[in-house]
């Protein structure tokens, strides 16, 4: 992600290492936010009397992920 900026090109191994570090930290942070979000949805749905099965939550998560990637791919065209 840093290499896509003009100010930090990937011209040396040291810069690639820094890029990989920050990219890894970014991905770790997004995974934490996704896990917290799924937990919040799950707990909110249970409090409202709506009972989701794990299978249903997984299925709808995959549908959302697929739609996101489809829209993202179409936007790149």
N, C-alpha and C positions, 0 to 999 in steps of 0.2 A: 504494500500500500504506500509506503514511503517512496518507493522507487518511481511511482507514477507522478510524483511532484517534480517540478523543475529544480527545486532547491536541494534535492537529495537523490541524485542518480546512482544507479547500482554499478559503479565503475570499479570498486574494490571489494575484496572479500570482507573487510571490516564493515563496509556499508551494507553489504548483503546480510551479515550477521545481525546488525542493528535492525534492519528491515524485518528479518525473520522473528526477532524478539518481539517487536511491536505488533507484528501481525498475529503472533501467537497470543499475546496479551489481549488483543482486540477480540479474537475468537473465543478465548476463555471468558471474557466479560459478557459477550453476547450469549454464550451457553448458560451462564449463570442467570442472566435476565430471562431467557426462555424458560428455564427450570422454575424460577420464581413465578413467572406468568402462568405457567401450566398449573402450578400448585394453587395460585390464587383463583383461577377459573374453577378448578376442581373443588376447592373448599367452598367457594361462593355458590356453586351449583348444588352442592350437598346441603347447605344451609337453607336454600330456597325450596327444598323438598323435591327437587328434580334429581333423580338418581341416574347417573351415567355409569355405564360399565367401562372397564378399562379398555375393552376391545373397541367400544364406540369412540372413546376419546382418542385412541390411537388411529382409528380409521379417519376421523375428521381432521386430525392433525396431518395425516398423510395427504388428504385432499387439499388442505390449505397449503401445504408445502409444494404440492404439484402445481396448483394454480399460480402460486407465487413465481415458481420457476418458469412456467409457461408465459406468464405476462412479462417477466424479466427478459426472456429470450426474444419475445416478439418486439419488445421495446428496443432491443439492440439491432434489429434489422434495419 
